[in-house]
Amino acid sequence: MLIDHAVSEIPHLKSSEQFMVRDLFIGYEWNRLSNYVRAKVGAGFYYEYAKVESLSQVEILAKSARNQQLYRKK
């Protein structure tokens, strides 16, 4: 599952590093996904992982100028 893949990449980030969900995928993997799937992966990551503080290794930040959710590794 794509959300599981995104979560599995978080340990590879440095502490306090900012990122977007798309940063957790290799460029061509993310580019091959339709806009619909990208939106679903982003929303799923937010609601299934980032919002659950007991599970999450990330802090939710503001959205970018392009309305993409930013995160920071704790």
LINGIZI-V657692 format. One record per residue. N is the residue number from 1. NEAR is the number of other C-alpha atoms within 12 Angstrom. D_LAST is the distance of its C-alpha to the last C-alpha in whole Angstrom. Layout:
# LINGIZI-V657692
n & near & d_last
N & NEAR & D_LAST
N & NEAR & D_LAST
This chain:
# LINGIZI-V657692
n & near & d_last
1 & 12 & 24
2 & 24 & 22
3 & 27 & 19
4 & 18 & 18
5 & 22 & 19
6 & 32 & 16
7 & 31 & 13
8 & 19 & 15
9 & 23 & 14
10 & 33 & 10
11 & 18 & 10
12 & 16 & 12
13 & 22 & 10
14 & 15 & 9
15 & 16 & 6
16 & 17 & 6
17 & 20 & 8
18 & 25 & 10
19 & 30 & 12
20 & 36 & 14
21 & 39 & 15
22 & 35 & 18
23 & 28 & 16
24 & 29 & 16
25 & 27 & 19
26 & 15 & 22
27 & 12 & 24
28 & 12 & 27
29 & 17 & 26
30 & 24 & 24
31 & 15 & 27
32 & 14 & 29
33 & 19 & 28
34 & 13 & 30
35 & 13 & 28
36 & 13 & 29
37 & 19 & 27
38 & 25 & 24
39 & 21 & 24
40 & 20 & 24
41 & 30 & 21
42 & 33 & 19
43 & 22 & 20
44 & 23 & 20
45 & 34 & 16
46 & 29 & 15
47 & 18 & 17
48 & 20 & 17
49 & 28 & 14
50 & 31 & 11
51 & 19 & 14
52 & 16 & 14
53 & 15 & 11
54 & 11 & 12
55 & 16 & 12
56 & 23 & 9
57 & 26 & 6
58 & 33 & 5
59 & 27 & 6
60 & 28 & 10
61 & 22 & 12
62 & 16 & 15
63 & 16 & 18
64 & 14 & 19
65 & 8 & 23
66 & 9 & 24
67 & 12 & 22
68 & 21 & 19
69 & 27 & 16
70 & 26 & 13
71 & 33 & 9
72 & 25 & 6
73 & 26 & 4
74 & 21 & 0
